[in-house]
Amino acid sequence: MQKIDFTLRGEFITLDKLLKATGVVPSGAQAKLLIAEGKVQVDGREELRKTAKLRAGQVVGVTGTRIRLQPPDAEPGAE
């Protein structure tokens, strides 16, 4: 499983934009399709809201990838 630590630039990022920004999908349209098909989990629960606001500390799981959101001032890999 691929693990990605993603540092936020602000208070939150929407789920579809996160998937595109991390390179999990090549386009926003594909991100929205994955979400609509129920293939994305946030904190272990299926998430169907394409523009769900994600904040630091949350974990997104999709297609063998785990994305952990870090606060804007966090260093990569810090826990």
N, C-alpha and C positions, 0 to 999 in steps of 0.2 A: 504494500500500500504506500502510495506517495503521500508525504506529509508536507504541507506548506504553511508557513507562518506568514500571515498577511498583516502588515502594519497599516492601520487606518490613517487617513489624512485629516479626518474630521471626526465628528461624534459617531457617525454611522455610514454604512454603505448599503445599497439595496442588493438583494440576493442576485438578481440578474446581472447587475454590473460587477459584482464580485466574481462570478463565474467567468465572465469575459476578461476581467483584469488579471486573473490568475492564470489564464490560458487554458482552463479546463475545457472551454468551448471557444471556437474561433469568432462567433458572432453573438450579438444580443438575441437574435431570433432563435438560435439554437439553445441558448440558455433558457429562454422562455418555454421552449418546447420540452426540454428536460424537466423543468419544474412542473409544467402542466401534466406531464406523464407520471408524476409522482416519484421520480427517480432521485430527488434531492431531499436530504434530511438536515434539519437544524437542531442541534443538541439532542440527537437521537430520535427525533420525531419528523414524520413526513411533513414537508412544507409545500403548499400549493400556491402561496401568494408570491407572485413574480417580483413584486417590489417590497417584500418584507424588509423592514429596516433591521440590519444586523449591527451589533455593537461589540466592543472589546470583550473577550472572554468566551464568546460563542464559538461553536465548532460546527462546520458544515461538512457533510459527507456526500460524495457523489462519484459514481463510476471508479471506485478504487482509489479515490483521493480524499484526504482529510485536510480541511483548511481551518486553521485556528486564527481567530482575529485578535490582533494585538493593539493596545492603545497607541495613539500617535507618538508618544515619547518612548516607546519600548524599543529595546535593542533586539535584533533577530535572534531567536533561540532562547530568549530570556523567559523564565517562568515565574 
